[in-house]
Amino acid sequence: MTVLRPATSLDAGRVGAILSSWIDETPWMPRIHTRAEDIAHAAMMVDRGWVTVSQDETVTGFLARDGHEIHALYIAAEARGQGVGSQLLKSAMQTQDTLSLWTFQQNTRAQAFYTIHGFAEIKRTDGATNDEGLPDIRYHWQRTQT
C-alpha cells in the first residue's frame, strides 16, 4: 500500500536519484548538474519542508511544493502509470486553493497529466529564463467554488 508522508533527511538520496534517473532517461533534457548536485538539491528541498514522498517498500515518487508553487513532481520509472503522481498531486490540491508550476514544452506527458487534473496553461516562454534553456509552459490550477 502506498503511503504519503513528509520527507525526512534520510529520503534525500532517493529523491535525488529519482530526479537524476528521469534526467538520464529523457533524451531532450540536458544534464546541467551532477548526480551529487541533484541529491544536494533534493536535500535542500527536504530541509525546507517542501517534499512529500510516496512510499511502499521504498520511496516511489515525490512532490516538492512551497506554498502554492510546485517545484517538482517526479515518479520512479518502476512506479509510473500506477497513480502515484495523481495521489501526490491530489494531496497538494487538498491543502491549497491554487497551485502553479512550470513544465517543459517537450514534456507532453506532464502537460497531459496536469490538464487531466484541471490545470490550465497560462503562459509559454522560449526558455531564456530557466537553467536548462528549454521552452516551458506555466500552468495554474484553482479550486472551483461550489
Summary of the structure (lengths in Angstrom):
residues: 146
radius of gyration: 14.7
end to end distance: 31.9
largest distance: 46.4
contacts: 408
relative contact order: 0.15
helix: 37%
strand: 30%
